[in-house]
């Protein structure tokens, strides 16, 4: 089993355990913000299942009708996650107005500390592995999980404030306000996921200068190459490279063809570049102002 799938399965189990703890605790204690937080975590569990399916499909080999593979399926998967979060955020905000406030026992903080540690450990692992293997699914899961982590902190603050609600009447609304804020955080996360993945789905160019320069330096290290103009197009966990190549004018046609073929093979074989498809255009001169 590949590393990406192992991490996703771990995250899925983690989210299921956390969501059960929060939802059951929210119902028993009649703490609306904790229940809302549990529903948020449950959405993480559901979307983890979708991510597993999406990650599996995105790794399929290219076909006659899909010559550049299925990497963009990850963006469709993430769009689904964004829509689920959008609907969940709206539900939590609306339902918050119908919750009655109660004073929960201070021991709720122990429960929240446990789920906080469980969630934080999952985030650290997904962040580290996601960046290491350039997994768009894991990177998106980290963004979603961070929102869940913040909402857990918010529930802890609400629990503390409610302890003083008998003395300060206004604090009785902490649970309602907290539930609404959790819903707003979820909405904000959903908008970010939907916008980012919509742009990537229609063909987004990589703008990370470090990655672009790494590719350029590798290409320019080859003999016979004078200048390059590159475009890295995102395809989920990998890239498609469009390369304009200015070669030494003294090279003959056979030498140009050899350089082009060898360069394409070397780029694809270079694992850290994460480039699977290369299109090369040979030109006499590249405008350096571009």
NORRANOR-V202121 format. One record per helix or strand. SS is the DSSP state (H for helix, E for strand). FROM is the first residue (numbers start at 1). TO is the last residue. If there is no record, write none. Layout:
BEGIN
SS:FROM:TO, SS:FROM:TO
END
This chain:
BEGIN
H:3:29, H:32:58, H:73:96, H:108:133, H:136:162, H:169:201, E:205:205, H:209:220, E:225:235, E:238:247, H:253:269, H:271:273, E:275:283
END
